[in-house]
Amino acid sequence: MAHLQLSAVAGGGRAAAAAGGGGDEMEDVALLDSYDEEMGGAPLGAGEEEEEEVYVRVTGMTCSACTSAVEAAVSARRGVRRVAVSLLQNRARVVFDPALVKVEDIIEAIEDAGFDAEILPDSAVSQPKAQKALSAQFRIGGMTCANCVNSVEGILKKLPGVKGAVVALATSLGEVEYDPSVINKEEIVQAIEDAGFEAAFLQSSEQDKVFLGLTGLHTERDVNVLHDILKKMVGLRQFDVNDTISEVAIVFDPEAVGLRSIVDAIQTGSNGRLKAHVQNPYARGASNDAHEASKMLYLLHSSLFLSIPVFFIRMVCPRIPFISAILLMHCGPFIVGDLLKWILVSIVQFVVGKRFYVAAYRALRHGSTNMDVLVVLGTTASYVYSVCALVYGAFTGFRPPIYFETSAMIITFVLFGKYLEVLAKGKTSDAIKKLVELVPATALLLLKDKEGKYVEEREIDALLVQPGDILKVLPGSKVPADGVVVWGASHVNESMITGESASIPKEVSSVVIGGTMNLHGVLHIQANKVGSRTVLSQIISLVETAQMSKAPIQKFADYVASIFVPIVITLSIITFFIWFLCGWVGAYPNSWISGTSNCFVFSLMFAIAVVVIACPCALGLATPTAVMVATGVGANHGVLVKGGDALERAQNVNYVVFDKTGTLTQGKAVVTTAKVFSGMDLGDFLTLVASAEASSEHPLAKSILEYAFHFHFFGKLPTSKNGMEQRKEEILSHWLLEAEDFSALPGKGVQCLINGKKVLVGNRTLITENGVNVPSEAESFLVDLELNAKTGILVACDDSFVGLMGITDPLKREAAVVVEGLKKMGVEPVMLTGDNWRTAKAVAKEVSLYFLGLIRNVQLLT
């Protein structure tokens, strides 16, 4: 995956899959399908039929049901290709075949549906030049179940210019693909808010809007200074200062002004009083999650604080004579205990529980139902009955039982569930947070003078890196952005991208990837991809898109959720009438009913129970939460899943292909054997090899040096870690022999001069190319090493074969267990490797899997 490519989200995925021979079973699934395909026709320009487009002003629409009625009426006319109606703009866009239908027919269809219509002149419809479709992410608040998701998605897809929309309940995020020449982000936000939900734009593929956090913004004068600075800047389209939270939202032209220039201008223009820093959108999302969790926790605490006294008054206090006597006292026509419960529960019902009423009203206003409707029905029924029973008893003397505590405790338990739900949603995005944290927080920017010489190093926020910047990457630090090496040489650990544990050598003109670890030397790199264009950002985007995708089974769950509430209400009514009729005819004993109760109250409690225990939220949350957790855990372990559909199809997998190094093995080579085939002492042999490899940065060289060092000095070093490291450096500087004319030969080994003699350390190819004969005894020993999954390192000195070393990459402890587990599941594990044939067969035999063959120079494309 060193050359990861993310497929464009667009229509035509099915055709591409079919052309590749994959058919429907393995076709690529685009999360944001073409809007034109969803509207039931081919894209504009496809086909030979003549098409025209007309915009119609439609008045009288009040809700999404009205837009659906207009769309249905116009679509029913023969010759109409596509219809999109905007409730916000009171406008309809109709694409039709002029040979089959006239504009007058479209107007007539709309008027027959009960709305007024008129054709908009060309001047009334803005027609800017075509732009490429943008993909934007929005945070959507107020969604509680799958019905809300369906409602938001339906509203978004009906907006003109929107090609597709996906909404995730678990993360409260929505991803919209739209044509910026037809609709903008603000109109999309307005559409979501008009549907009764909260909405905020997060980021888009344009990266033209950022949020800057500000320090030093305390007074009105500071705000005025900031306004003056931003007004003078070229390229800033608009800005909005929020002095309450010390934040400014800036919309700018990235081609005209860089983000770092904006930050520098704020600091310079205010003489250092104001300092700005870029707020990471994912950090903002985490802050919103924390705010929502704290808000829900406050409501839960308030409900508990009021509900617990109600519970005690009902269940505990009657058993305490002194308190019971007080509660049974009269306050006018009411009993003190009942009056206290009424007051406390009223606060819970209408103050703490206000959010349920608001959400239920929004849902019913748009013709849908959700969990909030059930909660409102159940608690209101219990509350209203209790109030009626209390008033009836106060004025008649006959006091039927009241159930105020039922209403309060239901709201408390539902809030507790909502709080747990918010916490769960926050944890599902942990994978994204960990991926974001792979990028370093800061970068070292190298500044040039007029002559092009580097004169200064400046530490900047990594989010402020711009294309063309020259960055310094120190050993042990992470690469801050995708780029090209312009100076230096080192090895870089790219395992987070490729999964390959072996470090990759980097020199001038080598490509480096942001977030990877520089191991040894200092590098100067030129950034060429920043922001959303980096490989890591694309991986994050892929994971986010996968988490937002809907598995096929979820579509069924969404359908069940859409009809769940009406079914529950129907069952509740049936339950009430069955119990009421059974009580009326005496089908159950009167002892089941308390003396002050009656058949009506007894049946009502059962009906309320049916309404309250039913929750469609689980149906809408279970599948997306499972998808998010699965894709998140996979991303943390280097496995990228394209979405719920891929996870669901994983049950049909027949083969799993493993890379050997770093996947089945630990990815860290260790020396296991050293044997001399000449008269040289083993210690001198190891010193010779270590001296030759000391100048190499290859991982195998480090393993050889470590083995030789421990052979000579094991048990002779201080026990403390710091002391051992210091002593080791001193020993290495005196123990090793001086190597001259050192050169590393990629794919073969190293060669150098030690004490005037030519030393070769490497594979069989290096030895044979230099005319060194390998004794038959050594050849047999080498074959035995390879048959036992070890790699042989051959050593020659002064054109004579000296000895060899066996190096192996130990298997992971769980490798054999995983392979055996896959076999028990009916999945055949397969290994692919670029290692030599004997070593590969030995590893495959050790873990009992099928060895398919050797591969070299493989590129994986998504």
N, C-alpha and C positions, 0 to 999 in steps of 0.2 A: 504493500500500500504506500510505497514511497512516492508514487505519482498519483495520489488520490484525486479522482475527478467526480464531482457531484453532478448527476444528471439534471438538466434543466427541468423545472416544473412547467409542463406545458401539455397541450393536447398532442395526440399522436403517439402516445405511449403504446397503445394497443397495436397500432400498425407496425411499430418497430418490433414489438415482441413477436407478432405473427411473421414478420419478415425473417426474424432470426430462427424461426422454427420452433419457438417455445410454446406457441399456442396459448390457450387461456390459463393453463395450469401454472406456468412460471412467468407470466408477463409482469413487467414492472408496474408498480402501482403508484401513480402520481396522486399525492394527497389533495392537491388543488387542481382538480380536473378543469378542462376548458369550460368556461362559462357558456360558450356557444353550444357545446355538446349537451350540457345540462338543460339548456333551453329547448333542446329537441331538434336541432338542425345542424347543418354543416357550417363551418366558419365562413365568415364573409369572404367573398372572392372565390370560394370553392364551388365547383360546378359551373355549368354554362348558363343557367337560368338567370334572367335579368332580375335584379332586386333593387328596391328603393327603400329609403329610410325616411320616416316622418316623425316629428315630435308633436305631441298633442298635449295641450293644457287641460287637465282634468280637475274639476272643482267638485266639492261635496264629499271627498274621501275623509274619513275620520280615524280609521284604524287599518291594520294589516288585512282584516277580513274584506275591507273595501277594495284594497289593491288586488286581492285574490279574485274578487268578483269581476273587476275590470279585465284582468288578465284572461280569465276564463271566457268572458264574453267576446273579447277580441280574437283570442286564439281559435274560437269556434268558427270564425269566418274562413272560408276556403281561400287559400292563397297567402294567408298570413304565416310567415316563417318563424318569427320570434317576437316576443313582447316583454318589455321590462317596464314596470310602473314604479315611480318614486313617490311615496307618500309625503316625504319632506318637501320635495320640489313641486308637488302637484303636477307631475309631468309623466307622460308615457312615451316610450320609444318603441316604434313599431317597424319591423323590417318585413316587407311584403313583396309579392309578385304583382306588378301593375297590370299584367295580362289577365289576372284572375280576380283581383279585388281593387276597388277604387278607394281613394281617400274618404269620399263621402260615406262609403259602406262602413269604414272604421269608426267615423264619427257617430253614425247611426247605432252601431253596436254598443258604444259606450253610453249613449243616451238611453238606449233600451235597458241598460243595466241600472238606470236610475241616477246617472251623474251627468253634469254638464261638460261639454267638450268643445274645444276650438283648436284649429291648426295654428301652430306657432310659426311666424315668418322666419326665414333663414337668419335674419339679424338677431332674433331673440335667442338663438341657440349658439352658444360659443363653439367654434370649431377650430381649436388650435391644432398645430401640426401633430401628427401621431408621435407618441412616445412609447418606449418599451414599457411593458407592464411592470409594476412595482409590487413587492411583497412587503407588507407591514405587519407589525405585531402590536396588539392592543391588550391592555389589562381590562378585564370585564368583571365588575363586582355585582353582587346581588343574585347570582345564579345559585340555585339550591338543589336542582335535580336535572335529570335528563330532559325534561320538558322545557326547561329554561334554555338548555343548550340548543334544542331543536328550534325554539322560537327565535333565538338570536341568529342562528345559521340561516333560517328561512328569511328573516328580514334582510340580512346582509346580501344574500344571493339575489334578492329582488332589486337591489340598488343598481341603477344604470352604471355601467363601467366596471362593476365588480365581476371578475371572472370566476372566482371561487372563494370559499371561506370554510375554515375549520375552527371549531371552538372546543377547548378542553376544559371540562368541569374541574378536574383535579388540580389544575394549575391556575384556573381563572384567566387563561390566556386565549386570545383569538388571533389567527393568522389569516390575513385577507390579501388576495391577489387582485389588483385593480389597475385600471387604465387611468393614469393621472391627468390625461387630457379630458376625461369625462367627469371624474369625481375626485375630490381630494380627501385627505385624512380627516379634516375637521368635519366634513359632511358625514363620513362614516361614524365618527364619534357621536355626532348629533343624532344619527339614526339609531344607534344603540341606546343612547340616553332617552330618546323619545319612546323607545320600547319599554322603558321602565327600569333600565339597568344603568349602572355606573360604568363609565368608559374613560380610558386614558391611553393616549398613544405612547408606545414605548420606543420603538425603533423601526427603521425601514431599511431596505436595501440601498437607498440613496445615502444613508448616514448624514443627512442634512440637518438633523435636529439633535442637540445635546443639552444636557442639564449640567450646569456648573455650580458646585458648592462654593460658598464664599465665606472667608474669615475676615473679620474686621468691619462687617456691615452692621453698625449699631444704631446710627442716627439717621435722621432725614437728610442731613447734609451728605452722608456717605452714599445714600441712594441717588441723590442728585448728581454726585460726582460720577457714579457708575453709569447713569443715563447719558451724561455728556460724553463719556469715553466711548460707549457703544454706538451712539448716534454718529460719531465721526468716522467710524470704521467702514471701509469699503467692503462690500460683499455680504454684510449682515442684512438679511431680509426683514427680520423682526426679532424682538426680544421681549421677555416678560419677567420683571423682577418681583420675586416674592420675598419681601424683607422679613416676614414672620419666621420662615424656616431658612433664611439666608441662602437663597437659591435663585438662579436666573436661568430661564429656558431660552435658548438661542436657536434660531433658524438661520442657516447661513449657506452660502454657495461655496462648496469645498474647492471648486476650481478657481475661485477669486481670492479666498482667504483661508489660511490653514488654522486648525484648531489651536495649535501652539501659539500662533501669532495673536489670537484673541486673548489667550491666558496671559501672555507677556504684556499685551497692551493694557490690560486691566491693572496689572501690578505696576507697570511703568507710569501710566497715566494718573494713578493715585499716589505716586511717590512711595510705594511700598505699603500703604495703609490697607489696601485690599489685596487679598490673594485668592486666586481661583484655582479649583481643581476639578477635573472631570469626574462626574459621578457615574460609576459603572451601572448600566441598566439592570444587571442581575442583582447588584447590591440594593438598588432601589426596589426591585421586586421582593427581595428578602425583607426589606424594611416595611413594605406594605403588608406582607404576610404577618410580620411581628405585630404591626399595628392592629390588623384584623383579629389576631389571636388575643391581644390584650383587651380589645373592645369586647370580644365575646366572653373573656374571663370576667370582666367587670359586670356584665349582665348576669353571668352565672352566680357571682358572689352576691349581687343584689337580690336575685331570686331566692337564693339559699337563705339569706339573711331574713327575708320576709316569710318564706315558706316553712322554715323550721318552727317558728312560734305557732303557726297555724296547725302544724302536725302535732305539736305538744298539747295545744289546747284541745284537740280532738281525741288524742290517744292516751296521753300521760296525765294531764292535769285532773281529769275526773277521778283518778285514783288517789289524789292527794287532797284530804278533806278541807284543809284551810284554803287552798287555791280554788278548789271546786266550789266552795261556798261563795267566794268572790265572783267567780265567773257566772254563777247562777243568779246573781243579783240582777234586778231590772233597771234599765235606763229608759224610762218612758215605756212604750209597749214592747221594747226589745230586751232580750237577755244580753248581758254584758259580753259573755263569751262569743255569742253569735255575731254581735256587733263588731267585736275586735277582728274576728275572722273575715267579715265582710270588707272592713277597711283595708286590711293587709292584702287580701286576695285581689281586691280591686286595683291596687297599685301593681301587683304582679301581672294581672290580666291586661291592663290597658297602658301601663307605662313600660314595664320590662318587656311585655309581650307585644308591644306596638309593632315591632319589626315583622311579626307574623301576619298581622292584619294588613300592613302595607304591602307585603309580598303577595299575600293572597288576593288583594284587590288588583294588583298589577296583572297577576295571572288570569283572573277571571275577566278582566277588562279586555284581554286579548284572546279570550275564548279557550284558554288552556287551564289545566289544574295541576297542582303539585302538592308536595308534603305540607306546605304552609296552609293550604286549604283544609287539609285533614285536621291539622292542629287547631286551627281556628274553629272548625265545626265542633270538634270534640270538647275543647275547653269552653267555648261559648255556650254549648248546650248544658254543660255541667254548671257553669256560672249562672246562666239565666234561670235554670230550674231552681238553683239554691236561693237566688234572690226572691223568686216568686214564692217559694216555700217559706222563706223567712218572713216576708211581708204578710203572707196568708196566715201564718201562725201568730203573728203579732196582733192581728185584728180579729181573729176568730177564736184563739185559745187552743186550737188543735194544731200541734206543731209537727208537721211531717219532717223526716230526716233531711238534713242539708249536707251537701258534698262540696263545700268550698275547697277543702284540702285536695280534692281530686284535680281541680283546675290548676291550682298552684303547683302541685307536685308534677303534673304532666309537663307544664312549661319548664320547670326546673330540669327535669330529666331530658327533655328535648334540647334545651340549651347545653346541657352537659354533653350530649351526643354531638351537637354542632361544634362545640369547643374541641372535642377529640377529632372531629372531621377536619377542622382548620389545622390542627397540629399535624395530622396525617398528610394533608395537602402540602404543608411546608416541607416535610421530610422527603416527599417524592421528588423534589427538585434538587436534592443534595448532589445527585450525579452531575447536574449542570454546574453547580457551584464548584465542585472539585475540578471539573474540566477548565473552568474559568481561572481557577487558582494555579493552573499549570504555567500560565504566563507570568513572568516576573512583574512586580509592581513598578519597578523603575528601570531606566536604561541610561547608559553612559553615552552621551552625545559628544562627538568630537567636532570642535569648531575650528574653521580655517581662517587664516588672515587673507589679505588681498592677493598675496603671492601663492596661495593654495597650500600653505604649510599649516599643520595642525598645531594650534597654539594653546588650546584650552579644552579641558574635559568638564562637561556639565551634566549633573544627574537630573534627569527629567522623569515625569510620569510616563510609563510605558504607553499609556493611551494617547500621548501627545506626539508619538513618533510619526513622522511624515515620510512618504516615498522620497527616496533620494538621500535621506539622512545617513551619515556614516556613524556607526555605533561600535563601541568597544566592548568586547565580551571577554571577561576575565575567566581563568580556569575555575571550575566549580560553580559557575553561574549559568543561568539559563539564557538562551537566545531570545531577545525581546520581540523580534518580528521576523517574518520571512524575508530572505535576502540572499545576497551573493557575497562570498568572501573576497575582499579586495587586498588584504594583507594578512600574513601569518599562516600557520599550519597547526592543526590540532586533531584530536579525535572527538567526535560528538556522539553521545548516546541518543539514538532516535527511536528507542524501543516504544515510546508512547505513541508513535505514529505507525511504525512498521511492525512492531512486535518482536523485532530481531534484537537479541540481547547484546550481540557483538557491536562494539563501537565502530563508527564509520569515519575513516580518515577524511579530513577536510584541508584543502589548500586553496590557493588563489583561483577564483572562478567557480569554486564549488558552491552548490546551493545549500542553504541552511534553512531550517524550519523553526518558526517561533515556538517557544516552550520546550525545545529539546535542550539537553544538558551538555555544555562544553566541559570536557574532561581535563585536558592537559595544557595546551598552549593558549596564548592570547590571540584573539581574532579581531580583525576590523571588518565589519560587514556593511554593505550598502543595502538599506531597507528598500524593498520594491513592492511589498504587499503589506498593508496595514489594515486595521479594523476588520470589517466583515469579509475582506478578500483573503485573509490568511487561511492556511490549511486548518489550523485549530478552530478558527471561527466557523469554517465550513463543517467541521466535525460536530461542533456544538449545535449548529443549525440542523444538521442531519439528525442528531439525537432529539432535539426539540420537536422537529417535524415528525419523527417516529413516535414520540410520546403523545403527540396530538392526533395521530391517525386513529381511525376507528377500525377495530377488528370486525369481521363479518358478524360474529356472534353478538357484538354490541349493537348492531343495527336492530337485531331482534329484541334485545333488551330495551332499546329506546322505544320500540313499538309497544312493548308490553307496558312500559312506564307511561306512555301516552294515554293508555286506556285503563291504567291501574286505578286511579282515583275514582272515576265514575263507577267502576266495578265495586270498589270498597264501600262507597256510599250506598250503592244498591244493596250490597250484602248487609250493611248495617241496618238499613230500613227493614229488610227481610227478617233479620235477627230480632229486631224490636217487635214486629208483628207476630212472629212465631211464639216468642216468650209471653207476649201479652195475651194472645189467644189461648195459649196453654193455661195461663193463670186464670183467665176468665172462665174456662170450662172446667177448671179444677184438675188439670193434668198433673200438677205437682203439689205436694203438701203445703199447707199454709205456714208450717213451721219454718219454711225456707225464707219467709218474709218477716221482718221485724214488726213488732206491734204497731209502731208509728208509721210504717211504710205502707205501700200498696202495690198492686200489680203493675201499675204504670211506671212507678219509680224503679221497681225491680227490673223491668224490661229495658228501661232507658239506660241503666248502668251497663247492661250487656251491649247495647248498641254503641254507647260511647267507647267501650273497650275495643270493639272491632275497629272503629275509626282511628283510635289513637295508636294501637299497636301496629297498624299497617304503615309502612314507610317505603315509598318508591325510590327514595334517595339511594338505597343500597343497590338497586338495579342499575342506576345511572353511574354510580361511582365504582362498583366492583371491577368491571372490565377495564376502564381507563386507568384505575389505580394499579391493577395488575400489570398492564402494559408499561406504565411509567416505571414501576419498580424493576421489571424485567429489563427494560432497555437501559435504565440507570445503572443497575448492577453490572450489566454487560459492558457498558461504556467504561466503568471503573476498572474492568479487567481487560480492556482493549478489544472488546467484541462489539461491533456496531450493528445494530438491528434496524432494519428499515421501517419497522412499525408493527402494529398489531396484526396485520394480515400475514406478515412474514412469521411472526411468532405462532400464529394459529396453524400455518402450513408446516411448521417445524415438526409436527407429529407425523408427517409423511416422509421425513428424511430417511433415506436408506444408507447413505454413506457420510461419514465425517472425515475430512481430510486434515491431517495434522502436519505442520512443519516440525522438523526435528529440533533444531537448536533453539533453545529458549522457550519452547512449548512443551515438548516431551522431556527435554533436558533442562538443567538448571541455568544453562547459558553462561556458566563460569568454568573455564577450563582449569584442570589441576593435573600436575605431573604425578603419575603413579609408578613409573618404572624408569630406571636409568641403568644402562649396561655398557661396559667398555669392551671393545673387541681388539684392543692393542695392549701394549705394556703399560699404558698410562694409569696412574692411580685414580680411583673414582673421585676423590676430593679434588685433585687437579683437573680432572675432566669437567666437573661441575663448575669450577672456577673459570675455566676456559670458556665454557658455553655461556655462563652468566656475564662474563666480561664482554662477549660479542653481542649479547642481547640487551645490555644495559642502555645502549643508545637508541633502541627501538621503542616505539610507542604501541606496538601491536599487543593485544591482550594476551596472546600466547607467550610473548616475551616477558610480561609481568609475572606469569605463572612460573616460568623457568627460573627467573631471578629469585622469586620467593622460595622455591624449592631448594635451590642451591644455598641460599642464605640460612635457611633452617637446618640444612644438613651440617653446616659448619658451626653454627652458633646457637643451636637449640640448648636451652637451659643455662646459657651464659649471659643472658640479658636481664636488666631490672624487671621486676614484676609489674611496676606501675606503667600505665599506658603511655603517659607523656615521656617518662624516662626511657622506655623502650624505643619510642620513635626517635628521640634525640640520639640515643646510642647507636641505633641502626644507621642513621645518616652518617655518623662519624665512621662506623665500620666500613660502609660501602665506599667511602672516599679513599680508604687505605687498602682495603682487601682486594678490590677488583683490579685487573690488569688494564693497562692503557690500550685502547683500541684506536687504530688510525685508519684513514681512508674508508670509514664506515659507509655502507650503502645498503638501503633496504630494497629488495627486489619483490615488487608486488606479486602475490600468488606463488612465490617460490621460497623466500627466506631472506637471510642477511649474509653479507660478506664483509670482512674487514682484515686488517693486518694487526697481529698481536706478536710482539717481540720479533717483528720482521717476517713472520710466517703468515701465509694466507689461510684464514679460517672461514669455513662455510658451515652455516647452520640453517637447515631448511628441509624441504621435502625431497623425494626421490628424484624429481625433475632437476632440481638445482645440482644435486650431486652428480648425476649422469651427464648433464650438460658440461660440467667442468672436467670430465674425463676421469672421475674417481670410481674405482671398482668397488662394488659392495660385496663382501664375502658371502658365500652361500649360507654360512651359519647365521649371519646378521639378517640375510634375506628371509630365512625361515622364521627367525624371531620376529621380524617385522610383520610377516603374514599372520603369525599368531596374535600379535597385538591388534591388527585390524579385524581379525575374526572375533575378538573380544571387545569390539566397539571402542577401540583406542586408535589414536592417530600417532604415527611414528614421526619423530623429528630426528633427522640424520645429521651427524657432525663429521666434518673432515678437516684435517689440519695439514698444511704443506703437501697437498695433493694425495694424502693418505687417509683412508677411512679410520676414524677413531672409535665411534660408538653411536648409540642412539638412545632416545628417550621416548617413553610412552605417555601421551597426554590424552585425557578423556574428559568429556563433559558429562558429569553424572546425571542419571535420570532423576527427575523429581519423584519424591516419595509417593505422590498420589497418581503418577502416570499409569502404572499398571492397574490401579483400582478403577480409574476413569475408563480405561480401555475395556476392562472386564465388565464394568457397569453398562457401557454402551452395547456390548455384545449381548448382555442379558435383555436389553431393550429391543433387540432385533436390528440394531444399527451396526454396520460394518465399519470399523475404524481403518483408515488408510494413512500411510506416512509418505510424505514427499521430502526430499532433501537434496542438497548439492554436495554432500560429503562423498567420500569414496565408497565403492560398491560393497566392500567387505564390512566396513564399519556400519554402513546403513543396514545391511542384513543382520548384523549382530544386534543392533539396537531394536530392530523390528522383532527379532526372535525373543529378546529379553522382556518386551512388553506384550508379546503375543498378538501382534497386529499384522495386517497385510501390507507388504511393501510394494508400492506401485512402481517406483522407479526414481531416477535422478532428474532434477529440473535445474535449469540455470537461466539467469537473466529473465526472471518472470516478473511481469507487471500486472497488478490487480487493478481492474477498472470497475467502478460501480456505475 
